[in-house]
C-alpha cells in the first residue's frame, strides 16, 4: 500500500498517477515471505472460517520458525479451551510423535469421536513452498461408537500475498472432498480497531461539544492507522457507514470493539492524545478555527466543561479561544486565523466547514481535514453580495494560494452563499470540490487499501464494434448522481432495472475500499459513470480555458482505472437551470470530445439543460427531466408522457436524473405505468443508440452569451 506521506500530497500530478499505478502494482505483486512473517500469535477470523462449535475461536502461536524446525501452539477456545504445544522437525520424512493426553476431538467436538488417550499423534511436516505453504500429514487413533480406528488428515497452512492472513485447511479422507475445514487467521493486533455509534444531535447546546471532541479524537488517533470508526445515524446524509463497517469486518479482516462514551474512548486511547484546544460555544466560528489547530497540533477540541475530563487523562492545553473572538465577525476571525496558521497548513487541501449554521454544525469531514493538516473555514464565496465582500476576497485569496488541482473538502455554508458560488470560485483556481461536509470516517477509509489483485470492473452493456440501432419508441435512461446517490445505493429496489450511478473518482485515493465495496455489490443492472465535469466536482466554464485539457486528461486517467465509459458534466457557473445558463459552448464541448476519445458519450446538467450534440459519432445529451423526490408518482408519470407527446420524433431519447432521496422501487413503479411505447435501457446502450439515430437538435450555448 502507499505510505501515508503520499496521501499527504495526493494531488501533485504526475506524482499522483505514478503513485496510483504503484498502488495497484503493489496490491497485486506477491512478496517473498520469510520466517518472521509466521512468528507470533494468529487469531481466528470467525466470519471467514468454518464453525468451531463449542470453542468458538482458535489461535495459533508460532514461537520459532525456520526451514528445518517449527515450535507452535494451537489453542481451541478462550476461557473454555484445549491447547497443544508442538515442536516439529520439518523435512517431509521425520515422523514427529506426540502423546495423546486428552480425548477431545477439537475440530468437531459435537461429532461422536474421541482421540485414544495413550496413543500417539504422528505428524510429518514439510514446506511445500518455502515460508509460504506448510503441510502436515497426520495420523492418530480415534474411538467411535463402533470402536477404534486410525484417523488420517492433511493440514495446509498458507500465507496470503500480503503475509497478513494465514489459512489453515484440514482435509480428511473420511470427509467429503468439497467440505474441508477451513480456518482463516490474522496476526494478533492486525486491523484491531474501535467503533462508536454517534447520535443525531448536533446542537451547540446539546451533544455537539461531545461529538466534535470525538471526531477530533478520531482525527488524532487515526494518524497512526485506521483505529477509530463511527457509525452515524440513519438520518445522516451519508447513509453507508454501517454498510462499510460490515464490509470491513466481512472482507477486510477488521475486528472492532465498541466504545460507549467519550470517557471510554479517552481511556482506550490514553497516551495517544496529549493536547486539547478549547473553543467558545458563544462564538460558533471558534470551533471551526479550533479544527485547524487540532489538525496542526494533533489535539482534540473541547469546551470549558470538558477540560476536567481531558486533564484527567493527562492532556495539556495548546490553545484557548474562550473570549478570544468575542465581538468579532467571521472575516475578522478568519483573517486572524489566516495570519496565525495558514503558513503551516496544507496547500493541497482545505476544508469548508459549512452546511448547517446557527446553533448547529455537522463536522463529519473534520477528521479528514485534520489528517491532511487543513485550514478550516466557512467564508462566503458569493462575489455579488456586498455585505460579504470581505469574506469573498479572503476566500479568493485562500484558493489562489493553494496548489493547482488541490482539493476542497466539506461544503459551503447554507447561510452565506450557494453551491454554484462555491464551486465556481474553486474551479477558477483549479481546485476540485469534494462536496460533503458530512462525509464521515475518511481518516479511517483512506488507510484501507484495495484487496490484493483487485481490479475495478464495470457492468458494461455495449460490446465493442457492435451497432445499436433503436426502434421507433421512447427510450429512458435513469441516472443517480450525488456520489452514488449519497444513500440511495442501499435503498430498496437496486438491481430491479437498468440504472446509472455517478461514482466520485477521488474516492479512489480517499477511500479505495469504499469503492471496492460498491463494485463488489453492483448488480448487472448497475452501471458506474464518471463525473462531475472534472476529476472531482468542478465547473468547466469556470476553469481557465487553457487548463481545461489538462484537467480532462486527469479525468480520463481516473476513468480508465475505474473502468468507466460515460462522463457527466454539470456547470452552474452562469447560474442554475431556471435563472441562468447550464449549457456548454461549442469550444468546451470540443475539449471533452477531444480529451476523452474512449468515452461512449457525455451527459450534461442536473435539472434539465439544453446542450445536445452529435459529434465524432458520439452524443452529448442533457437531462430532459429531473425527478424531484416530493413530486407524486402519478404526476411524474404524466410529465414523462407529456414530454414524449411534445417530442414526437421517434426514437426519442429521454435522459432522466433521479434525485438521491428517491429509491429505485419508486422509480420502477413510475416506469411500470408508462406503457409499451416506453423502454428503459442501460445508459451506455442509450447513448450508443442516440448516436446511431440522433433525433435531437444540436444546440450549444452561444460563445458570447451574457446573462440578461
NUMITOR-994168 format. One line per field, with one value per residue (C-alpha): x negated, y, z. Coordinates in Angstrom, 2 decimals. Example, Ala and Ser with C-alpha at 12.3 -4.5 7.8 and 13.67 -1.06 7.14 Angstrom:
<recs>
X = [-12.30/-13.67];
Y = [-4.50/-1.06];
Z = [7.80/7.14];
</recs>
This chain:
<recs>
X = [0.00/-1.01/-2.62/-0.72/-3.27/-1.95/1.60/0.46/-0.23/2.05/2.61/-0.84/-0.38/-2.17/-3.36/0.22/0.73/-2.73/-1.90/1.58/0.01/-2.28/0.77/2.22/-1.17/-1.94/1.58/1.02/-2.66/-3.45/-6.04/-8.61/-7.80/-10.33/-10.21/-9.38/-6.10/-4.95/-6.17/-3.74/-0.13/2.59/6.27/9.31/11.36/14.67/16.83/14.35/13.88/15.63/17.74/15.79/18.86/18.18/14.83/15.95/12.38/8.87/5.44/2.10/-1.14/-4.31/-7.13/-10.01/-10.06/-12.92/-13.34/-14.11/-12.10/-8.86/-7.63/-3.94/-0.92/2.63/5.33/9.02/11.29/10.54/11.90/13.06/10.15/7.93/4.27/1.44/-2.20/-4.10/-7.80/-8.37/-11.25/-10.28/-11.69/-8.78/-10.30/-10.68/-7.70/-7.12/-5.34/-3.23/-1.46/2.32/3.25/6.79/9.74/11.04/11.55/11.18/12.09/15.56/16.44/20.10/19.24/19.21/15.44/12.69/8.99/7.50/5.69/2.31/1.95/-0.38/0.29/-2.15/-2.95/-5.18/-5.78/-7.09/-7.45/-5.60/-6.67/-9.38/-7.70/-4.58/-2.82/-3.36/-1.83/-1.19/-0.42/1.13/2.25/3.66/6.05/9.67/12.60/16.12/19.30/18.06/14.63/11.08/9.70/6.94/7.74/5.65/5.66/3.78/3.38/2.21/1.15/0.73/-0.10/1.66/-0.22/-0.49/-1.62/1.17/3.70/2.98/5.35/5.45/7.35/7.91/8.76/9.64/10.24/13.33/14.84/16.39/13.64/15.64/16.19/12.77/12.48/11.08/9.92/8.57/6.41/4.86/1.89/2.89/3.39/3.74/6.74/7.95/9.99/12.71/16.10/18.75/22.35/22.99/26.37/28.28/27.81/25.53/26.70/24.07/26.21/26.58/24.29/22.17/19.36/19.05/19.33/16.90/14.43/14.90/14.43/11.19/10.12/10.64/8.55/5.66/5.61/6.12/2.81/1.28/3.56/7.28/8.14/11.47/14.61/18.01/21.42/23.59/27.38/29.78/30.71/27.12/26.63/24.10/26.05/23.31/21.39/22.98/22.64/18.97/18.46/19.89/17.82/14.62/15.47/16.51/13.98/11.11/10.41/11.20/12.15/13.98/14.60/17.37/16.68/19.87/18.80/16.26/14.70/14.26/12.79/10.27/9.35/8.90/6.52/4.84/1.32/2.06/3.61/1.76/3.20/6.50/7.91/10.67/13.39/16.04/19.70/20.67/18.74/19.56/16.73/14.21/14.93/14.03/10.74/10.19/10.38/7.44/5.39/6.42/5.02/1.78/1.20/2.72/5.19/8.86/11.37/13.20/15.39/14.72/16.97/14.85/11.47/11.51/12.21/9.34/6.91/7.82/6.14/3.04/3.76/2.39/3.94/2.27/4.82/7.75/10.32/12.58/13.37/10.75/13.23/15.99/17.42/15.52/17.22/16.24/14.00/12.04/11.80/10.62/8.17/6.67/6.59/5.00/2.21/1.72/1.96/2.14/-1.59/-1.64/1.40/1.52/1.72/3.01/6.29/8.63/11.91/15.06/16.87/20.21/23.62/25.74/25.38/26.57/26.71/25.84/22.81/22.27/18.47/18.30/15.29/13.25/11.17/10.06/9.20/7.06/5.41/4.32/3.40/6.05/7.10/10.80/13.21/16.76/16.16/18.71/17.88/20.68/18.99/22.22/23.09/21.75/22.32/19.88/17.33/14.52/15.23/15.29/11.92/10.36/11.88/10.47/7.06/7.07/7.89/5.32/2.54/3.30/1.59/3.29/5.60/5.83/8.95/11.63/13.30/16.56/19.30/20.36/22.39/26.12/26.44/23.83/23.81/24.90/23.34/22.73/20.81/18.57/17.76/17.30/14.69/12.85/12.85/11.47/8.38/8.22/9.38/11.56/14.52/15.42/18.80/19.98/19.26/20.86/18.50/17.52/14.63/12.31/9.19/10.05/11.20/8.21/5.94/7.80/6.22/7.73/7.65/4.56/5.13/8.44/9.37/12.34/14.74/17.85/21.04/20.80/23.70/22.08/19.94/17.03/17.71/21.42/24.03/27.06/29.98/33.02/36.66/39.31/40.09/39.30/36.11/35.45/32.13/32.16/29.15/28.49/25.77/24.63/21.86/23.80/26.93/25.26/27.51/29.77/27.43/28.69/32.36/34.92/35.03/31.43/30.87/34.51/33.96/31.05/29.59/26.53/24.63/22.21/19.05/16.73/13.25/11.43/12.67/10.03/7.48/9.79/11.47/10.31/12.05/15.29/15.18/14.24/17.37/19.63/18.07/18.40/22.07/23.07/25.68/25.63/28.12/25.79/23.56/20.99/20.28/17.69/18.08/18.54/17.16/13.59/11.59/13.81/16.66/15.72/17.34/15.69/16.72/15.05/11.79/9.25/9.73/6.05/6.10/9.21/7.39/5.04/7.97/9.79/6.65/6.67/10.35/9.56/6.91/9.42/11.96/9.54/8.65/12.29/13.42/15.88/17.19/19.63/18.78/21.12/20.86/22.68/21.96/23.84/21.12/23.56/26.49/28.77/31.11/34.04/32.47/29.08/27.48/26.33/25.32/21.87/20.33/19.01/15.43/15.90/17.79/14.89/12.41/14.49/14.74/11.03/9.65/11.95/11.81/12.77/15.92/19.09/20.89/21.48/24.26/24.94/26.96/28.65/32.07/32.97/30.39/30.33/26.89/27.28/24.53/23.87/20.15/17.49/20.07/20.92/23.56/23.69/27.19/28.66/31.24/34.78/36.31/35.42/37.32/37.82/38.35/41.55/43.44/46.26/45.72/48.82/47.63/44.14/45.67/47.89/44.88/42.97/45.95/46.33/42.63/42.98/46.03/44.20/41.07/42.89/39.97/39.05/36.84/36.99/34.16/35.37/32.47/33.78/31.98/33.20/32.60/30.93/33.92/35.89/35.26/35.40/38.64/40.35/38.67/39.64/43.24/43.37/41.80/44.05/47.09/45.79/46.88/45.22/44.23/41.55/38.48/35.92/32.45/28.91/27.29/24.39/26.80/28.98/26.02/24.91/28.43/28.72/25.54/26.95/30.18/29.73/33.27/32.36/31.38/27.78/27.51/24.63/24.52/23.53/19.93/20.94/23.88/24.39/26.94/29.94];
Y = [0.00/3.59/5.30/7.98/10.57/10.10/10.71/13.95/15.25/13.28/15.97/16.51/15.04/13.20/12.02/11.14/8.82/7.30/6.52/5.35/2.88/1.79/1.18/-1.31/-2.87/-3.46/-4.76/-7.50/-8.43/-11.40/-10.52/-13.16/-14.25/-15.28/-16.91/-13.64/-13.46/-16.59/-15.88/-14.53/-15.12/-15.57/-15.12/-16.57/-14.52/-16.11/-14.91/-16.33/-19.67/-22.96/-23.15/-24.02/-25.06/-25.18/-23.42/-20.51/-19.49/-20.78/-19.22/-20.33/-19.16/-19.73/-19.26/-20.04/-20.87/-21.96/-24.06/-27.11/-26.65/-25.15/-24.55/-23.71/-23.87/-24.44/-23.32/-24.05/-21.72/-19.00/-19.43/-22.95/-24.27/-27.06/-26.40/-28.40/-27.38/-28.87/-28.85/-30.30/-31.19/-30.00/-32.14/-34.23/-37.52/-37.33/-38.58/-36.19/-38.08/-36.55/-38.49/-38.02/-36.98/-35.72/-37.27/-34.06/-34.13/-30.37/-29.64/-31.23/-31.62/-32.38/-35.45/-38.73/-39.09/-39.03/-39.42/-42.55/-41.33/-43.01/-43.26/-41.16/-38.21/-38.60/-35.69/-35.33/-31.64/-30.13/-26.74/-27.17/-23.63/-22.04/-19.96/-19.78/-23.15/-25.55/-29.07/-31.55/-35.20/-36.61/-39.95/-40.77/-43.30/-42.37/-44.05/-44.00/-45.88/-48.83/-48.98/-47.91/-46.78/-44.63/-41.04/-39.50/-35.86/-33.35/-29.84/-27.00/-23.64/-20.94/-17.25/-14.81/-12.49/-9.75/-12.16/-10.83/-13.67/-17.31/-20.02/-23.45/-26.08/-29.63/-32.47/-35.97/-38.95/-39.76/-36.33/-35.16/-33.65/-30.50/-29.86/-29.37/-27.46/-24.00/-21.55/-18.11/-16.15/-12.72/-11.60/-10.54/-6.78/-6.59/-4.43/-4.36/-1.19/0.54/1.86/4.13/4.96/8.69/10.29/12.65/15.64/18.41/21.40/23.52/23.50/19.70/16.95/18.86/19.50/15.79/14.63/17.30/16.08/12.51/13.40/15.21/12.27/10.19/12.66/12.26/8.51/7.63/9.35/6.06/3.83/3.05/2.76/4.54/4.28/5.90/4.55/7.57/7.62/6.61/10.27/11.23/12.45/9.72/6.53/3.98/3.99/0.79/-0.97/-0.04/-1.14/-4.58/-4.78/-4.10/-6.91/-9.38/-8.66/-6.69/-8.70/-5.87/-6.65/-3.88/-3.23/-0.82/2.29/3.51/7.01/9.79/8.79/5.18/6.40/8.59/5.64/3.34/5.81/7.08/8.24/8.63/12.08/14.64/18.02/19.84/23.09/25.00/26.53/29.01/27.88/31.57/32.06/29.20/30.09/29.42/25.71/25.91/27.63/25.04/22.28/23.92/23.94/20.38/19.15/21.07/20.08/16.55/17.80/17.33/20.16/20.70/23.23/24.62/21.97/19.17/20.42/18.42/15.21/15.55/16.73/13.62/11.75/13.92/16.25/19.80/22.88/24.20/26.94/28.53/30.54/31.44/35.12/35.45/36.22/37.95/40.82/39.81/38.90/35.89/37.89/39.21/35.78/34.05/36.85/36.29/32.53/33.05/35.15/32.71/29.29/29.44/29.12/25.79/24.35/22.14/23.91/20.73/20.66/22.88/22.33/24.43/23.56/24.80/23.26/23.88/27.20/28.99/26.68/23.56/22.06/18.64/18.34/14.82/15.59/17.23/14.12/14.02/17.71/17.08/14.12/16.43/19.40/21.57/25.12/25.18/27.96/28.67/32.00/33.31/32.74/34.97/37.59/39.58/40.10/43.50/42.55/39.65/41.30/40.99/37.28/36.68/38.40/36.28/33.09/34.03/34.64/31.23/29.39/31.42/30.37/26.66/24.28/23.59/20.58/20.71/19.61/21.48/19.10/19.95/22.22/25.82/27.49/27.26/30.69/32.64/31.58/28.99/25.80/27.42/30.32/27.93/25.56/28.39/30.15/26.90/25.87/29.25/28.41/24.77/23.46/20.35/20.16/17.05/18.40/16.91/18.41/15.31/12.87/10.61/8.38/9.37/9.37/5.68/4.84/6.36/3.87/0.70/-0.33/-2.38/-6.14/-7.69/-8.13/-6.24/-4.55/-2.30/-3.96/-2.10/-3.73/-2.56/-3.36/-2.27/-4.69/-3.11/-2.92/-3.65/-1.35/-0.45/0.61/1.98/1.22/3.89/4.27/6.36/5.32/6.28/6.11/6.75/8.30/8.77/11.33/12.91/10.40/7.16/8.91/9.53/6.92/5.65/2.74/0.94/1.75/-0.79/-1.91/-1.65/-4.17/-4.27/-2.07/-0.58/2.29/4.51/5.71/8.60/7.48/10.03/9.38/10.95/8.10/6.07/7.51/8.96/5.61/2.86/0.06/2.04/1.98/-1.68/-2.36/-0.64/-2.51/-5.77/-5.11/-3.93/-5.99/-6.45/-3.56/-1.13/0.93/3.36/6.63/9.36/12.97/15.66/17.86/17.01/14.74/15.90/18.41/21.37/23.79/23.52/27.02/28.46/26.58/28.73/27.56/26.82/24.50/22.52/19.94/19.11/18.77/16.38/14.33/13.60/12.72/10.30/8.57/8.08/6.80/4.17/2.97/2.75/1.17/3.95/4.72/7.61/11.04/13.58/17.37/19.91/23.62/26.25/28.88/31.05/30.38/27.40/25.95/28.28/31.70/31.04/29.06/25.50/24.88/24.50/26.48/24.56/25.37/23.48/20.63/20.18/19.75/16.94/15.10/15.61/14.70/11.71/9.76/6.47/7.77/6.32/9.59/12.51/13.80/17.41/19.10/18.29/19.78/19.94/21.56/22.11/21.19/18.45/17.47/14.68/14.80/12.32/9.53/10.12/12.02/14.59/14.72/16.89/15.80/16.19/15.51/15.93/13.58/15.64/13.49/15.20/15.03/12.43/9.37/9.98/13.48/12.28/9.67/12.33/14.60/11.88/11.05/14.74/15.09/12.13/13.75/17.04/15.31/13.40/12.12/8.52/7.37/9.93/9.78/10.91/11.28/11.32/12.43/10.91/12.99/10.98/10.75/8.58/4.86/2.59/0.95/4.31/4.89/1.42/1.95/5.09/3.41/0.36/2.55/4.20/1.54/-0.35/2.79/3.43/1.31/1.69/0.80/0.90/4.30/3.14/1.46/4.59/6.76/4.39/4.32/8.09/8.37/5.97/7.94/11.43/12.78/15.67/19.07/20.09/23.03/24.58/27.84/30.85/31.81/35.42/34.60/37.09/36.91/39.15];
Z = [0.00/-0.36/2.58/4.43/3.33/-0.20/0.88/2.49/-1.03/-3.36/-5.93/-7.44/-10.87/-12.42/-8.98/-8.11/-11.06/-10.71/-7.09/-8.10/-10.52/-7.71/-5.51/-7.99/-8.67/-5.01/-4.43/-6.97/-6.51/-4.30/-1.68/-0.72/2.85/5.49/8.90/10.68/8.75/10.59/14.09/16.65/17.55/14.95/15.85/14.09/11.62/12.55/9.67/7.13/8.86/9.40/12.55/15.69/17.70/21.43/21.44/19.21/18.36/17.67/17.95/16.58/18.17/16.16/18.66/16.32/12.63/10.39/7.28/9.48/12.68/13.99/17.54/17.72/19.99/18.80/21.19/20.77/22.72/25.26/28.81/27.98/25.95/24.74/23.99/22.42/22.01/19.07/18.25/14.81/12.53/9.05/6.26/4.98/6.23/10.00/12.00/14.91/17.72/20.49/23.25/23.31/26.86/26.25/24.45/22.87/19.10/18.92/15.31/15.65/19.33/18.58/16.50/18.42/18.18/20.76/20.50/22.10/25.23/25.49/21.74/19.63/17.33/14.44/12.12/9.08/8.37/5.15/3.47/0.20/-0.66/1.49/4.21/2.05/2.39/5.29/5.15/7.97/7.19/10.38/11.77/15.22/16.81/17.47/19.13/17.72/18.62/16.55/18.10/17.40/14.05/12.63/11.63/8.89/7.87/5.77/7.13/4.92/6.37/3.72/3.88/1.58/-0.77/1.84/4.60/6.83/6.51/7.34/6.08/7.74/5.78/7.07/4.69/5.84/3.53/5.62/4.92/1.61/-0.54/-1.19/2.54/4.13/7.37/6.60/9.25/8.43/10.85/11.10/13.16/16.65/16.58/12.80/11.93/15.52/15.80/17.79/16.80/18.27/17.46/17.13/17.80/15.54/17.81/16.57/18.60/20.35/23.49/23.43/22.04/19.52/22.07/22.85/19.23/18.00/20.63/19.40/15.73/16.54/18.70/15.56/13.58/16.04/16.68/13.02/12.26/13.43/11.38/10.98/14.66/15.26/13.14/13.67/12.73/12.05/12.49/9.72/9.26/8.35/4.77/4.05/4.75/4.15/7.43/8.79/5.43/5.09/8.71/7.91/4.72/6.65/9.07/6.39/3.63/5.18/8.36/10.76/14.34/16.18/19.87/20.80/22.87/24.58/25.67/25.33/28.64/27.50/24.22/26.01/28.21/25.22/23.58/26.72/25.92/22.22/22.64/24.71/23.72/23.62/22.19/23.97/21.80/22.86/22.48/22.47/19.22/16.84/14.44/17.21/16.76/13.06/13.92/16.65/13.99/12.21/15.41/16.24/12.92/13.26/16.88/16.99/19.59/20.38/20.70/23.98/25.72/29.17/30.73/29.25/30.49/33.77/31.84/29.35/32.02/33.99/31.11/31.25/28.33/28.15/26.54/23.38/22.63/24.41/22.45/25.37/24.88/22.14/19.35/21.29/19.21/16.04/12.75/10.66/8.34/11.31/12.93/9.75/8.98/12.42/11.81/8.37/9.85/12.71/10.99/7.19/6.63/8.49/6.71/3.65/0.29/-1.35/0.57/2.55/4.42/4.07/7.27/6.01/5.66/8.75/10.53/13.67/16.68/14.69/12.95/11.36/11.15/9.69/7.49/10.27/10.95/7.30/7.35/10.41/8.70/5.90/8.16/6.51/7.13/8.12/7.19/6.03/4.28/1.80/-1.86/-3.18/-5.35/-5.70/-2.02/-0.88/2.75/2.39/0.08/2.62/3.16/-0.60/-1.04/1.69/0.24/-3.17/-1.57/0.13/-3.10/-5.03/-2.64/-2.94/-5.34/-8.66/-8.66/-4.89/-3.03/-1.14/1.29/3.01/1.73/1.50/4.25/3.61/5.22/3.27/-0.37/-2.90/-4.18/-7.56/-5.97/-4.07/-6.92/-9.42/-7.29/-6.53/-10.21/-11.29/-9.22/-10.41/-7.04/-7.01/-4.65/-2.69/-1.73/1.52/4.94/6.42/4.64/7.57/8.62/5.81/8.03/8.52/4.99/3.23/5.02/3.99/0.67/-2.10/-1.73/-3.34/-7.05/-7.07/-10.36/-10.97/-13.41/-14.54/-15.84/-19.43/-21.76/-25.02/-26.98/-28.87/-32.59/-32.24/-33.76/-31.67/-33.84/-31.94/-32.70/-33.10/-29.42/-26.33/-24.60/-20.99/-19.13/-15.38/-13.65/-9.94/-9.20/-5.92/-5.23/-5.73/-4.57/-1.18/0.38/-2.39/-3.10/-0.02/-0.56/-1.85/-5.46/-6.64/-9.40/-10.50/-13.56/-15.53/-13.54/-13.79/-10.72/-10.66/-8.91/-7.31/-8.75/-5.80/-3.63/-5.45/-3.04/-0.37/0.33/-2.05/-0.18/-0.16/-3.95/-3.89/-1.83/-4.36/-7.26/-5.31/-4.57/-8.05/-9.88/-13.67/-13.85/-12.04/-14.34/-12.91/-14.70/-14.11/-13.05/-12.18/-15.01/-13.98/-11.65/-8.80/-8.75/-10.97/-13.44/-16.83/-17.91/-14.79/-15.33/-17.21/-20.79/-21.38/-18.34/-19.29/-21.46/-18.59/-16.18/-18.52/-19.08/-15.35/-15.58/-18.39/-16.28/-13.47/-15.99/-17.26/-13.77/-12.68/-15.96/-16.78/-20.27/-19.70/-18.32/-16.76/-16.77/-14.64/-14.83/-12.86/-13.12/-15.10/-12.79/-12.30/-14.90/-14.35/-13.93/-15.52/-18.32/-17.57/-21.18/-22.68/-25.52/-28.50/-27.52/-24.22/-25.87/-28.27/-25.41/-23.89/-27.20/-27.91/-24.48/-23.84/-27.09/-25.41/-23.75/-25.28/-24.63/-22.30/-20.06/-19.11/-16.39/-13.12/-13.56/-17.28/-19.54/-23.28/-24.63/-27.25/-29.64/-32.12/-32.88/-33.99/-33.97/-30.31/-28.36/-25.61/-24.14/-21.42/-18.89/-20.16/-16.76/-13.10/-10.82/-7.69/-4.58/-3.48/-6.76/-6.68/-8.83/-10.96/-11.78/-12.69/-14.98/-16.59/-17.07/-18.91/-21.13/-21.96/-22.81/-25.17/-26.76/-27.32/-28.66/-31.40/-33.45/-32.76/-31.34/-28.55/-26.02/-22.61/-20.16/-16.60/-13.44/-10.18/-7.05/-4.32/-1.95/-4.40/-4.12/-7.15/-6.04/-6.53/-9.89/-11.13/-10.06/-12.18/-15.19/-14.96/-15.59/-18.78/-21.24/-24.12/-26.06/-23.41/-22.78/-20.00/-21.23/-19.81/-20.16/-22.33/-24.78/-24.66/-25.69/-28.45/-29.91/-29.71/-31.76/-34.38/-34.80/-33.29/-33.40/-31.07/-32.45/-31.96/-29.60/-27.66/-25.73/-27.88/-27.17/-26.50/-24.20/-21.39/-18.56/-19.06];
</recs>
